[in-house]
Amino acid sequence: MVMINKPPGPERAAELEDLRARLAEAEEALRTIRNGEVDAVVVKGGRGKQVYTLRGADRVYRQLIETMSEGAATLSADGVILYGNVRLAEMLGRPLDQVLGTALRKYLPPADRQALDAIFAQARTAVARQEINLKNSEGRLVPVYLSASRLQNERTEMVFCFVLTDLTEQKRQEQIVAAERLARLILEQVAEAIVVCDERGRVIRASQAARQFCDGNPLYRPFAEVFPLRTDASDPFHLAPVLQGETLRNMDVTLDWQGQKFDLILSAGPLVSDRQILGCVVTLTDITERKRAEEALRAERGLMATLIDNLPDNVFIKDIRGGIILDNLAHRRILGRQKMDEVAGKSDRDFFASALADQYMDDERRIVESGRPLINYEEPVVDSEGRSHWYLTTKVPVRDSHGSVTALVGINRDITERKRAEEEIRVALREKEVLLREIHHRVKNNMQVISSLFNLQAGHTLNEEGRAILKEAQARIHAMSLVHEKLYQSGNLSRIDLGGYINNLAFHLVHFYRSQPGLVRLETDFEDATLDIASAIPCGLLLNELISNALKHAFPENRAGVVRIGLKHETGGLIELRVADDGVGFPENLNFRKAESLGLQIVNLLVGQLGGTIELDRTNGTAFTVAFREFEYPSRA
């Protein structure tokens, strides 16, 4: 049989080439296994990928894990440590054989145990990472960064791999950086000028406030060069005692900088570590404005002390027990003393009779207890020479920021001469009052005499017209006499009650002019008003004419009727008088302003004298309305 070799087709050639490649790959794998270059083999079969570790291959991995700087462990599903490296034992501070077989949560503080449960739950499906704390054998917390994942193996139980990175040093570095950052921030934000110097007195740190007192960059320059301070004695300030261990507190120093003098408070202390002085810290507080305010306050206090000492009034300040804290010269003169230290701390009982002292101190106790001042009350005082005085006194409580009374301020004004003058005036006024009453009484009596003479004359006058004239004159005299009678009877000798005056005058005129007074009824409506004598007499005469006119002419032939008299105040200080009747009415053809009758002429003259106005209303009888203001006569010497 003859075999004929045919050249392979394209597909056959590709298959042969693939087989050759696989054979070469297998030979290379066999070579690496024989040479120990492979630790494990992964075989893909019906159960998926299977990992087979070659004998002796885990030695390298164990060596790697044991030399790791991180702690490593394998844990069972319930958290028991199955394997751990030496670094893990070091973190826990325990021998490794005491760690294996124990639960990891045993080495966690209670606050982190819940976090461990969450790590196990997450590691079942993915890599879990979290920062937690371990608790070593000394009870110290060790911060670690934990990475956990689930291990794949041929066995059915679940195993986890934990890698723990010690963060102690990292945390320490972070704290150092944070502390440095905080220190810098404090130096930048603090209001005081803070300067840190090294052991040679050179500036190595300076706050922003400190840099405002120097030119240029102060770092690594001598402190005395950057801050040429001077003491109260104008001597240069030296830092050497502080660098030798001395502490300075609240030292007054000054700094001349940019043509201005600054007042500063200096405090300084050494920086010590392991009994070695590394440098010092200097604090400078700017009190320039405070110094100026204190100087201004001292000047103001000096001015106030001078002012108070030269006041004619007595000024004093007492504590709540009555002890004198401060007073002026005028007050000390009453006490018979010259200097402040002679009265300081003493009370009124040291200078006054018991009865007066008790009265003064009782008043002051009530002020302290009630917190209410006593204003302008008069009190008697007997000075050190036994002379009696009257003082107008004001005492006011002084309160602190909480509202509590801590002291009281008093001012006495000597009113002895004023009291004496007032008494003299009161005596003179009583004498003048008696004199005025006598004058009003005599004027009234004289007018009554004149009225009686007119009445007698009328009795001897046969002419009816003459008797009428005398009768009208008699009524006018009575109107003026009644003013003096009211003033004589009044408690006020210069003003009369206008309503009472009108009422008396009207009733007198009704009986004077009417033979049957009961036929005419008087109706009055008065508001309260008073007039001085200067306005009362013309007002009384005016009312006399208007009421008399109504009684004589409104009701002829004994006709009955009503006369209404009103008095009220209007705006602007006006007084309005109204005399009205319901009689026959005022003649239509008669102009009362140009009438020839004496009565109406007197009315117009008196209205003009009062500076007022008069109006006539002829509706339902006759009504005259007069409005005027009270006279304001200039005072007469």
C-alpha positions as CSV (number, residue, x, y, z in Angstrom):
1,M,0.0,0.0,0.0
2,V,1.5,3.2,-1.1
3,M,1.1,6.2,1.4
4,I,0.8,9.5,-0.3
5,N,1.8,12.4,2.0
6,K,-0.4,15.4,1.3
7,P,0.6,18.8,2.4
8,P,-1.6,20.0,5.4
9,G,-4.4,22.4,4.8
10,P,-4.5,25.9,6.4
11,E,-6.8,24.8,9.3
12,R,-4.5,21.8,10.0
13,A,-1.5,24.0,10.1
14,A,-3.1,26.4,12.6
15,E,-4.0,23.5,14.9
16,L,-0.5,22.1,14.8
17,E,0.9,25.5,15.7
18,D,-1.5,25.8,18.7
19,L,-0.4,22.4,20.0
20,R,3.3,23.3,19.7
21,A,2.6,26.5,21.8
22,R,0.8,24.6,24.5
23,L,3.6,22.0,24.6
24,A,6.2,24.8,25.0
25,E,4.1,26.4,27.8
26,A,3.7,23.1,29.6
27,E,7.5,22.4,29.4
28,E,8.2,25.9,30.8
29,A,5.8,25.3,33.7
30,L,7.3,22.0,34.5
31,R,10.7,23.6,34.5
32,T,9.7,26.3,36.9
33,I,8.1,23.8,39.3
34,R,11.2,21.6,39.2
35,N,13.4,24.6,39.9
36,G,11.2,25.8,42.9
37,E,10.2,29.0,41.1
38,V,6.4,28.3,41.7
39,D,4.7,28.3,45.1
40,A,1.2,27.3,44.0
41,V,-0.7,26.0,41.0
42,V,-4.2,27.1,39.9
43,V,-6.2,24.4,38.2
44,K,-9.5,25.1,36.4
45,G,-11.9,22.2,36.6
46,G,-15.5,21.3,37.1
47,R,-15.5,22.9,40.6
48,G,-14.0,26.1,39.2
49,K,-10.5,27.4,39.9
50,Q,-8.7,25.4,42.6
51,V,-5.4,26.6,44.3
52,Y,-2.8,24.0,45.1
53,T,0.1,25.1,47.3
54,L,3.3,23.3,46.6
55,R,5.0,21.7,49.6
56,G,7.5,24.1,51.2
57,A,6.1,27.2,49.4
58,D,4.4,28.7,52.5
59,R,7.8,29.1,54.2
60,V,8.5,32.2,52.2
61,Y,5.1,33.8,52.9
62,R,5.4,33.1,56.6
63,Q,8.8,34.7,56.6
64,L,7.3,37.7,54.8
65,I,4.4,38.0,57.2
66,E,6.6,37.7,60.3
67,T,8.9,40.5,59.2
68,M,6.0,42.9,58.3
69,S,5.8,46.2,60.2
70,E,2.0,45.7,60.3
71,G,0.2,43.3,62.5
72,A,-1.4,40.4,60.6
73,A,-3.9,37.8,61.8
74,T,-6.4,35.2,60.5
75,L,-9.7,35.0,62.4
76,S,-12.5,32.6,62.4
77,A,-16.1,33.6,61.7
78,D,-16.7,34.1,65.4
79,G,-13.6,36.4,65.8
80,V,-11.1,33.9,67.3
81,I,-7.5,34.6,66.4
82,L,-6.3,31.5,64.5
83,Y,-2.9,33.0,63.4
84,G,-1.1,36.2,64.2
85,N,2.4,37.5,63.6
86,V,4.9,38.9,66.1
87,R,4.0,42.5,65.3
88,L,0.4,41.9,66.4
89,A,1.6,40.5,69.7
90,E,3.8,43.6,70.2
91,M,0.8,45.9,69.6
92,L,-1.2,44.0,72.2
93,G,1.7,43.9,74.6
94,R,1.4,40.1,75.2
95,P,3.2,37.0,74.1
96,L,2.0,35.5,70.9
97,D,1.0,32.1,72.4
98,Q,-1.3,34.0,74.8
99,V,-3.0,35.8,71.9
100,L,-3.7,32.8,69.6
101,G,-7.0,31.2,70.3
102,T,-8.5,34.3,72.0
103,A,-11.2,36.6,70.6
104,L,-10.0,39.8,69.1
105,R,-12.8,41.8,70.7
106,K,-11.2,41.0,74.0
107,Y,-8.5,43.5,73.1
108,L,-10.8,46.3,72.1
109,P,-12.4,49.0,74.3
110,P,-16.2,48.7,74.7
111,A,-16.7,51.7,72.4
112,D,-15.0,50.0,69.4
113,R,-16.6,46.5,69.7
114,Q,-19.6,47.5,67.8
115,A,-17.3,48.8,65.0
116,L,-15.6,45.4,64.9
117,D,-19.0,43.7,64.3
118,A,-19.6,46.1,61.4
119,I,-16.1,45.2,60.0
120,F,-16.9,41.5,60.1
121,A,-20.3,42.1,58.4
122,Q,-18.7,44.1,55.6
123,A,-15.7,41.8,55.1
124,R,-18.0,38.9,54.1
125,T,-18.6,40.5,50.7
126,A,-15.9,43.2,50.3
127,V,-12.7,44.6,51.8
128,A,-13.5,46.5,55.0
129,R,-11.3,49.3,56.3
130,Q,-11.7,51.4,59.5
131,E,-9.7,53.1,62.2
132,I,-10.2,51.6,65.7
133,N,-8.3,51.3,68.9
134,L,-6.6,48.2,70.5
135,K,-6.1,48.0,74.3
136,N,-2.7,46.7,75.3
137,S,-1.7,44.9,78.5
138,E,-1.0,48.2,80.2
139,G,-4.5,49.5,79.4
140,R,-3.1,52.0,76.9
141,L,-5.1,52.5,73.7
142,V,-3.2,51.9,70.5
143,P,-4.8,53.5,67.4
144,V,-4.7,51.2,64.4
145,Y,-5.9,51.2,60.8
146,L,-7.6,47.9,60.2
147,S,-8.1,46.2,56.8
148,A,-10.2,43.0,56.7
149,S,-11.2,40.6,54.0
150,R,-12.6,37.1,53.6
151,L,-10.1,34.3,52.7
152,Q,-11.1,31.7,50.0
153,N,-10.1,28.1,50.8
154,E,-11.1,24.5,50.1
155,R,-12.8,24.1,53.4
156,T,-16.3,25.1,54.1
157,E,-15.6,27.3,57.2
158,M,-15.3,31.1,56.9
159,V,-11.9,32.6,57.6
160,F,-10.9,36.3,57.7
161,C,-7.6,38.0,57.1
162,F,-6.9,41.2,59.2
163,V,-4.0,43.6,58.7
164,L,-3.5,46.2,61.4
165,T,-1.3,49.3,60.9
166,D,-0.1,51.0,64.1
167,L,-1.1,54.7,63.9
168,T,0.5,55.8,67.2
169,E,3.5,57.6,65.7
170,Q,1.3,59.1,63.0
171,K,-1.1,60.3,65.6
172,R,1.7,61.7,67.6
173,Q,3.1,63.6,64.6
174,E,-0.4,64.9,63.8
175,Q,-0.7,66.1,67.4
176,I,2.6,67.8,67.2
177,V,1.7,69.5,63.9
178,A,-1.7,70.5,65.3
179,A,-0.1,71.8,68.5
180,E,2.4,73.8,66.4
181,R,-0.4,75.1,64.2
182,L,-2.5,76.0,67.3
183,A,0.5,77.8,68.9
184,R,1.0,79.8,65.7
185,L,-2.7,80.6,65.5
186,I,-2.7,81.7,69.1
187,L,0.3,83.9,68.6
188,E,-1.4,85.5,65.6
189,Q,-4.7,86.1,67.2
190,V,-3.8,86.9,70.8
191,A,-4.3,90.6,71.7
192,E,-1.1,90.8,73.9
193,A,2.3,91.0,72.4
194,I,4.0,87.6,73.0
195,V,7.7,87.1,72.2
196,V,9.5,83.7,72.5
197,C,13.3,83.9,72.8
198,D,16.0,81.1,72.7
199,E,18.6,80.6,75.4
200,R,20.8,83.4,73.8
201,G,17.9,85.9,74.0
202,R,17.2,85.9,70.3
203,V,13.6,86.2,69.1
204,I,12.3,82.9,67.6
205,R,8.6,83.6,67.8
206,A,6.6,86.8,67.9
207,S,2.8,87.4,67.8
208,Q,1.2,89.7,65.4
209,A,0.6,92.2,68.2
210,A,4.3,92.1,69.1
211,R,5.4,92.8,65.5
212,Q,3.5,96.1,65.6
213,F,6.1,97.4,68.0
214,C,9.1,96.7,65.8
215,D,10.6,97.5,62.4
216,G,11.1,94.7,59.9
217,N,11.4,91.0,60.7
218,P,12.1,90.4,64.5
219,L,13.1,86.8,64.1
220,Y,16.6,85.7,65.2
221,R,17.5,89.2,66.4
222,P,18.4,90.1,70.0
223,F,15.4,91.0,72.1
224,A,16.9,94.2,73.4
225,E,17.6,95.3,69.8
226,V,14.0,94.6,68.6
227,F,12.3,95.9,71.7
228,P,14.5,98.6,73.4
229,L,12.4,98.8,76.6
230,R,13.0,101.0,79.6
231,T,12.0,100.5,83.3
232,D,10.3,103.1,85.5
233,A,13.7,104.4,86.5
234,S,14.5,104.9,82.7
235,D,17.1,102.2,82.8
236,P,17.3,99.8,79.8
237,F,15.5,96.5,80.4
238,H,17.7,93.4,80.3
239,L,16.4,89.8,79.6
240,A,19.4,88.1,81.3
241,P,17.8,87.5,84.7
242,V,14.9,85.7,83.0
243,L,17.3,83.5,81.0
244,Q,18.9,82.6,84.3
245,G,15.6,81.4,85.8
246,E,14.0,84.5,87.3
247,T,10.3,85.2,86.7
248,L,9.0,88.7,86.3
249,R,5.4,89.7,86.8
250,N,3.5,92.9,86.0
251,M,6.6,95.1,85.5
252,D,6.0,98.6,84.2
253,V,8.1,99.4,81.2
254,T,8.0,102.0,78.4
255,L,8.9,101.8,74.7
256,D,9.7,104.7,72.5
257,W,8.8,103.8,68.9
258,Q,8.1,105.9,65.9
259,G,8.1,109.1,68.0
260,Q,5.5,107.8,70.4
261,K,5.8,106.6,74.0
262,F,4.0,103.4,74.8
263,D,3.3,102.3,78.4
264,L,3.5,98.5,78.7
265,I,3.1,95.8,81.4
266,L,5.8,93.1,81.1
267,S,5.7,89.6,82.4
268,A,8.4,87.1,81.6
269,G,9.4,83.6,82.6
270,P,12.0,80.9,81.5
271,L,11.2,77.9,79.3
272,V,12.5,74.9,81.2
273,S,12.8,71.3,80.0
274,D,14.5,68.6,82.0
275,R,15.9,71.3,84.3
276,Q,17.5,73.0,81.3
277,I,16.6,76.6,80.3
278,L,15.8,76.5,76.6
279,G,14.7,80.2,76.4
280,C,12.0,82.4,77.7
281,V,8.5,83.8,77.0
282,V,7.9,87.6,77.3
283,T,4.4,89.1,77.4
284,L,3.8,92.8,76.7
285,T,0.4,94.3,77.4
286,D,-0.2,97.8,76.0
287,I,-1.7,100.0,78.7
288,T,-1.0,103.3,77.0
289,E,-4.7,104.2,76.7
290,R,-5.4,103.0,80.2
291,K,-2.5,105.2,81.5
292,R,-3.9,108.2,79.7
293,A,-7.4,107.5,81.1
294,E,-5.9,107.1,84.6
295,E,-4.1,110.4,84.3
296,A,-7.3,112.1,83.0
297,L,-9.2,110.5,85.8
298,R,-6.7,111.7,88.4
299,A,-6.8,115.2,86.9
300,E,-10.6,115.1,86.9
301,R,-10.7,113.8,90.5
302,G,-8.3,116.6,91.5
303,L,-10.6,119.1,89.8
304,M,-13.7,117.6,91.4
305,A,-12.0,117.7,94.9
306,T,-11.0,121.3,94.4
307,L,-14.5,122.1,93.2
308,I,-16.2,120.2,96.1
309,D,-13.9,121.7,98.7
310,N,-14.7,125.2,97.5
311,L,-18.5,124.8,97.4
312,P,-20.4,126.8,99.9
313,D,-22.8,123.9,100.5
314,N,-21.9,121.0,102.8
315,V,-21.1,117.8,100.7
316,F,-20.4,114.4,102.2
317,I,-20.3,110.7,101.3
318,K,-21.1,108.1,103.9
319,D,-21.1,104.3,104.0
320,I,-24.2,102.3,104.8
321,R,-23.3,102.3,108.5
322,G,-23.1,106.1,108.6
323,G,-19.3,106.4,108.6
324,I,-17.9,109.4,106.7
325,I,-16.0,108.4,103.6
326,L,-15.4,111.8,102.1
327,D,-16.6,115.4,102.8
328,N,-15.6,119.0,101.9
329,L,-14.3,121.9,103.9
330,A,-17.8,123.4,104.5
331,H,-19.0,120.2,106.1
332,R,-15.9,119.9,108.2
333,R,-16.4,123.5,109.5
334,I,-19.8,122.5,110.9
335,L,-18.1,119.5,112.6
336,G,-15.4,121.8,114.0
337,R,-12.6,119.9,112.1
338,Q,-10.1,121.0,109.4
339,K,-8.6,117.8,107.9
340,M,-10.2,114.8,106.2
341,D,-8.4,112.3,108.4
342,E,-10.1,113.9,111.5
343,V,-13.6,112.8,110.3
344,A,-12.9,109.8,108.1
345,G,-14.8,106.7,109.4
346,K,-16.6,108.6,112.1
347,S,-20.4,109.0,112.3
348,D,-22.8,111.8,113.4
349,R,-22.7,110.5,117.0
350,D,-19.1,111.7,117.2
351,F,-20.1,115.3,116.5
352,F,-23.7,116.0,117.3
353,A,-26.0,115.7,120.4
354,S,-27.6,112.2,120.7
355,A,-31.1,113.4,119.7
356,L,-29.9,115.1,116.4
357,A,-27.5,112.3,115.6
358,D,-30.2,109.6,116.0
359,Q,-32.5,111.6,113.8
360,Y,-29.9,112.0,111.0
361,M,-28.9,108.3,111.2
362,D,-32.5,107.1,111.2
363,D,-33.1,109.1,108.0
364,E,-30.0,107.6,106.4
365,R,-30.9,104.0,107.5
366,R,-34.3,104.4,105.8
367,I,-32.6,105.6,102.6
368,V,-30.3,102.5,102.6
369,E,-33.1,100.1,103.3
370,S,-35.7,101.6,100.9
371,G,-33.3,102.8,98.2
372,R,-35.3,106.0,97.9
373,P,-33.7,109.4,98.2
374,L,-34.7,112.3,100.5
375,I,-35.0,115.5,98.5
376,N,-34.9,119.0,99.8
377,Y,-36.1,118.5,103.4
378,E,-35.3,120.9,106.1
379,E,-33.5,119.8,109.3
380,P,-32.0,121.6,112.3
381,V,-28.3,121.5,112.9
382,V,-26.2,122.7,115.9
383,D,-22.6,123.4,114.9
384,S,-19.5,122.7,117.0
385,E,-19.8,126.2,118.6
386,G,-23.4,125.6,119.7
387,R,-25.0,127.9,117.1
388,S,-28.3,126.7,115.6
389,H,-28.8,126.5,111.8
390,W,-31.4,125.3,109.4
391,Y,-30.3,123.2,106.5
392,L,-32.0,122.2,103.3
393,T,-30.8,118.6,102.9
394,T,-30.8,116.1,100.0
395,K,-29.5,112.6,100.5
396,V,-29.2,110.1,97.6
397,P,-28.3,106.4,97.7
398,V,-25.3,105.2,95.7
399,R,-25.7,101.8,94.0
400,D,-23.2,99.3,92.7
401,S,-23.4,97.4,89.3
402,H,-25.9,94.9,90.9
403,G,-28.2,97.6,92.1
404,S,-27.3,97.3,95.8
405,V,-27.0,100.4,97.9
406,T,-23.3,100.8,99.0
407,A,-23.2,104.4,100.2
408,L,-25.1,107.7,100.1
409,V,-24.3,111.2,99.0
410,G,-25.6,114.2,101.0
411,I,-25.7,117.9,100.3
412,N,-26.7,120.5,103.0
413,R,-27.4,124.1,102.2
414,D,-27.5,126.6,105.1
415,I,-30.9,128.3,104.9
416,T,-30.8,129.9,108.3
417,E,-30.9,133.4,106.9
418,R,-33.6,132.5,104.4
419,K,-35.7,131.0,107.2
420,R,-35.2,134.2,109.2
421,A,-36.1,136.3,106.2
422,E,-39.2,134.1,105.5
423,E,-40.4,134.5,109.0
424,E,-40.0,138.3,108.8
425,I,-41.9,138.3,105.5
426,R,-44.6,136.1,107.0
427,V,-45.0,138.6,109.9
428,A,-45.0,141.5,107.5
429,L,-47.6,139.7,105.3
430,R,-49.8,139.0,108.3
431,E,-49.6,142.7,109.2
432,K,-50.4,143.8,105.6
433,E,-53.2,141.3,105.5
434,V,-54.8,142.8,108.6
435,L,-54.2,146.2,107.0
436,L,-55.8,145.2,103.7
437,R,-58.8,143.7,105.4
438,E,-59.2,146.9,107.4
439,I,-58.9,148.9,104.2
440,H,-61.5,146.8,102.3
441,H,-63.8,147.0,105.4
442,R,-63.4,150.7,105.6
443,V,-63.9,151.2,101.9
444,K,-67.1,149.1,102.0
445,N,-68.4,151.0,105.0
446,N,-67.6,154.3,103.4
447,M,-69.5,153.2,100.3
448,Q,-72.4,152.1,102.4
449,V,-72.4,155.5,104.0
450,I,-72.4,157.1,100.6
451,S,-75.2,154.8,99.5
452,S,-77.2,155.7,102.7
453,L,-76.7,159.4,102.0
454,F,-78.0,158.9,98.4
455,N,-81.0,157.0,99.9
456,L,-81.7,159.9,102.3
457,Q,-81.3,162.4,99.5
458,A,-83.7,160.5,97.4
459,G,-86.2,160.6,100.2
460,H,-86.0,164.4,100.2
461,T,-86.2,164.8,96.4
462,L,-89.6,165.5,95.0
463,N,-88.5,165.0,91.4
464,E,-89.1,161.4,90.3
465,E,-86.4,161.6,87.7
466,G,-83.9,162.8,90.4
467,R,-84.9,160.0,92.7
468,A,-84.3,157.5,89.9
469,I,-80.8,158.9,89.2
470,L,-79.9,158.7,92.9
471,K,-81.3,155.1,93.1
472,E,-79.2,154.0,90.1
473,A,-76.1,155.7,91.6
474,Q,-76.8,153.8,94.8
475,A,-77.0,150.5,93.0
476,R,-73.6,151.2,91.3
477,I,-72.0,152.1,94.7
478,H,-73.4,148.8,96.1
479,A,-71.8,146.9,93.2
480,M,-68.4,148.3,94.0
481,S,-68.9,148.0,97.7
482,L,-69.8,144.3,97.2
483,V,-66.4,143.7,95.7
484,H,-64.6,145.0,98.8
485,E,-66.9,143.0,101.0
486,K,-66.1,139.8,99.1
487,L,-62.4,140.6,99.3
488,Y,-62.7,141.3,103.1
489,Q,-64.4,137.9,103.6
490,S,-62.1,136.0,101.3
491,G,-59.0,134.2,102.4
492,N,-57.3,135.7,99.4
493,L,-57.2,139.5,99.6
494,S,-56.4,140.1,96.0
495,R,-59.0,137.8,94.2
496,I,-62.7,137.2,94.5
497,D,-64.9,134.3,93.5
498,L,-66.8,135.8,90.4
499,G,-69.7,133.3,90.5
500,G,-70.5,134.1,94.2
501,Y,-70.2,137.8,93.6
502,I,-72.6,137.7,90.6
503,N,-75.1,135.6,92.6
504,N,-75.1,138.1,95.5
505,L,-75.3,141.1,93.2
506,A,-78.2,139.7,91.1
507,F,-80.3,138.9,94.1
508,H,-79.7,142.3,95.6
509,L,-80.7,144.0,92.4
510,V,-83.9,142.0,92.1
511,H,-85.0,143.1,95.6
512,F,-83.7,146.6,94.9
513,Y,-85.7,147.2,91.7
514,R,-88.7,144.9,91.9
515,S,-91.6,145.7,94.2
516,Q,-92.7,142.1,93.8
517,P,-89.4,140.2,93.6
518,G,-91.0,136.8,93.3
519,L,-92.4,137.6,89.8
520,V,-88.9,137.5,88.3
521,R,-86.9,134.3,88.6
522,L,-83.1,134.2,88.5
523,E,-81.4,131.3,86.7
524,T,-77.6,131.0,87.0
525,D,-75.0,128.8,85.3
526,F,-71.5,129.6,86.6
527,E,-68.2,127.9,86.0
528,D,-65.4,128.4,88.6
529,A,-63.6,131.7,88.0
530,T,-61.7,134.3,90.0
531,L,-60.8,137.9,89.3
532,D,-58.4,140.3,90.8
533,I,-59.7,143.6,92.1
534,A,-58.5,145.5,89.0
535,S,-60.8,143.5,86.8
536,A,-63.5,142.7,89.4
537,I,-64.7,146.4,89.9
538,P,-65.3,147.2,86.2
539,C,-66.8,143.7,85.7
540,G,-69.1,144.3,88.7
541,L,-70.3,147.6,87.4
542,L,-70.9,146.2,84.0
543,L,-73.0,143.3,85.4
544,N,-74.9,145.9,87.6
545,E,-75.9,147.9,84.5
546,L,-76.9,144.8,82.4
547,I,-78.9,143.1,85.2
548,S,-80.5,146.5,86.2
549,N,-81.4,147.2,82.6
550,A,-83.2,143.8,82.4
551,L,-85.1,144.2,85.7
552,K,-86.2,147.8,84.9
553,H,-87.2,147.4,81.2
554,A,-87.9,143.8,80.3
555,F,-90.9,143.2,82.5
556,P,-93.2,146.3,82.6
557,E,-96.3,146.5,84.7
558,N,-95.0,143.8,87.1
559,R,-94.8,141.2,84.4
560,A,-93.4,137.8,85.4
561,G,-90.3,136.5,83.7
562,V,-86.8,134.9,83.9
563,V,-83.4,136.5,84.0
564,R,-80.6,134.1,83.1
565,I,-77.0,134.8,84.0
566,G,-74.1,132.6,82.7
567,L,-70.4,132.5,83.3
568,K,-67.9,130.2,81.5
569,H,-64.4,130.0,80.3
570,E,-63.5,130.0,76.6
571,T,-60.3,129.1,74.8
572,G,-57.4,131.5,75.0
573,G,-58.2,132.5,78.6
574,L,-61.4,134.3,77.7
575,I,-64.2,134.8,80.3
576,E,-67.7,135.0,78.8
577,L,-70.6,136.7,80.7
578,R,-74.1,136.4,79.4
579,V,-77.2,138.3,80.8
580,A,-80.4,137.3,79.1
581,D,-84.1,137.7,79.7
582,D,-87.4,136.6,78.1
583,G,-89.0,139.9,78.5
584,V,-90.5,142.4,75.9
585,G,-87.2,142.6,74.0
586,F,-84.7,145.3,73.1
587,P,-86.1,148.0,70.8
588,E,-85.4,147.2,67.1
589,N,-84.7,150.8,66.2
590,L,-82.2,151.4,69.1
591,N,-78.4,151.0,68.5
592,F,-77.1,150.1,71.9
593,R,-73.5,151.0,71.0
594,K,-74.6,154.7,70.3
595,A,-77.4,155.0,72.8
596,E,-77.8,158.2,74.8
597,S,-78.8,156.6,78.0
598,L,-76.3,156.7,80.8
599,G,-76.5,153.0,81.6
600,L,-75.7,151.8,78.1
601,Q,-72.9,154.4,77.8
602,I,-71.4,153.0,81.0
603,V,-71.7,149.5,79.6
604,N,-69.8,150.4,76.4
605,L,-67.2,152.3,78.4
606,L,-66.6,149.4,80.8
607,V,-66.4,146.8,78.0
608,G,-63.7,149.0,76.4
609,Q,-62.0,149.3,79.8
610,L,-61.9,145.5,80.1
611,G,-60.6,145.2,76.5
612,G,-63.5,143.0,75.7
613,T,-66.4,142.6,73.2
614,I,-70.1,142.8,73.6
615,E,-72.8,141.3,71.4
616,L,-76.7,141.7,71.4
617,D,-79.1,138.9,70.6
618,R,-82.8,139.9,70.2
619,T,-84.1,136.4,69.8
620,N,-86.7,135.4,72.5
621,G,-86.1,138.5,74.5
622,T,-82.8,140.2,75.0
623,A,-79.3,138.7,75.6
624,F,-76.1,140.6,76.1
625,T,-72.8,138.5,75.8
626,V,-69.5,140.0,77.0
627,A,-66.1,138.4,76.5
628,F,-62.9,139.7,78.0
629,R,-59.6,138.6,79.5
630,E,-58.4,139.4,83.0
631,F,-56.3,142.5,83.3
632,E,-52.5,142.1,83.5
633,Y,-51.4,145.3,85.2
634,P,-47.7,145.9,85.5
635,S,-46.4,145.5,89.0
636,R,-46.1,148.6,91.1
637,A,-43.2,149.3,93.3
